[in-house]
């Protein structure tokens, strides 16, 4: 379940990822899910709905699936176990 927070002075996507997800390296994914760019200022007092780690992971998987379908229409990936990650996408790019 998402957590509604209010932006405080000095907050950044990196600090929010660390504070609420426990992993500052998730800042890009967090920004993507919140429709924020690294260049968008976080406005003090603005409310944001911070996803849980699972929600962020599910969102990332959906983004990857959409990207794979867009890049490789008709490519049958049904034999793969799990959801392909960025490494698999890069490998497919290299093979094709």
Buried (B, 14 or more C-beta within 10 A) or exposed (E): EEEEBEBEEEBBBBBBBBEBBEEBEBBBBBBBBBEBEEEEEBEEEEEBEBBEEEBBBBBBBEEBEEEBEEEBEEEEEEEEEEBBEEEBBEEBEEEE
